[in-house]
């Protein structure tokens, strides 16, 4: 998605799940869920037909059979920062 556009994700189209982050994490590894999965129901995005078709083509490997786009973010140790990163993607 283009981050320079003024995109809006309707609140009813997305859901966040917090999961354990993989890799090194110091003393809190496997104790806190800092990685984020953003689940977006693409049919609820209110996109025109061309944009919806293009999204499905470009992100086919991230869209489930139920039409859920899954965006993962785990670069930061903070849930808030990972959540923002997922939204930006």
Buried (B, 14 or more C-beta within 10 A) or exposed (E): BEEEEEEEBEEEBBEEEBEEBEEEBEEEEEEEEBBBBBBBBBEBBEBEEEEBEEBEEEBEEBBEEEEBBBBBBBEBBEBEBBBBBBBEE
